[in-house]
Amino acid sequence: MTSGQIDVCATPPTEHQAGPLARWSSARRREREIRDEDFSAFVAATAPRLRRTAYLMCRDWHLAQDLTQITFARMYASWGRIRRTANLDAYSRRVLMNAVFDQRRRRSDTEVVCADLPERPQPPTTTDLHVALMTALATLPVRDQAVVVLRHWEDQSVASVAAILGLSASAVKMRDARALGRIRALLGEDFTGN
């Protein structure tokens, strides 16, 4: 064979004959597959909890699904960095709450301002307690909703709620007490729940 000619009969190099670049590429591919399997397992384990928390914040299953997907997309972008070093449950709650807050800010631009104040909701008489609580929760500001949902539905400690929302522990306690007071005022004196 002369210089400049290609030997078409030659066999392609195998992985053992391949250079360091091919071995590196193969190792990166295996590492990515392992990372994706870890992420898939995390999603399968936490999706129902995150979707339920998102629903409590927005009261719309479709929007809750979208917020959950946004949470997972943001986490996947940094999965290589956080999968071994972060508390993934707390991190996922924080990312979800940030997605909820972002969605509320974007949505507030589409609200219509009315001259008259809406009627105050009356305490429920025939509705189920769950529906009454969801209605009362919907009247709270979004940060207060987040505190109530994380504190009482997710059963998180004051310190973990403070870490998730980026607030001080005293601010969490204050928001929690204020929100529960508003809920009790809306539901009336017949409400005996905590």
Steps between C-alpha positions, in 0.01 A plus 500: 500500500637840408488818699157669498301184421245353739498129567132407456559143602625594843272413792372788713674535833328335797474664841820324607683638198334841527685795633447683829229721349277204416550347847422836662186534287383155601563573869303828474212316335489241781520777762209685334292180494560445873414865574179475296401179681554673837290794390223276366485317833485833686217624275300179547535523878423871545260595218176419689607701806614801297187492283279492811688791657476697175125430488456632852674820392306557174183283522532393136623147419621599152698797630631282785628251242666783306665637815624151589649461152667841529646390833642181351638683196682749721634224720619293203702795376708488819458131586868418460583757767218437749431127487760402758545821700154648559199393705293421192160513674560847638663613177203380294256682729703818467509477121125428493418799721717724282310373194168576674615851593626563145170379355302727733709802403446434130131435550444815705547708185186347351273576794215744451461780754141560614358814657297308760643261752377142470265366764662333797452126487255376757590206722406178326183333617455194282837462333751239589777604739760437230331735255456761772869482592608523134279805450636668813857414398440664160429835669847520657797674339726255316785505756254438784350214299848354460562519875167332583542227238860420597439528876168321535449288189861396438563495878833683471669661797523878536873481424454299179219730378725797571780340299270406210343846473808702590336658804601524863340262750319789668357614164371146438334493843347845446367414154368167626313657792359777280391254229335263745321797659364602159388145425324474836331837442373385160376165624329643807484382856357162404839404359681285754805396295855614569 
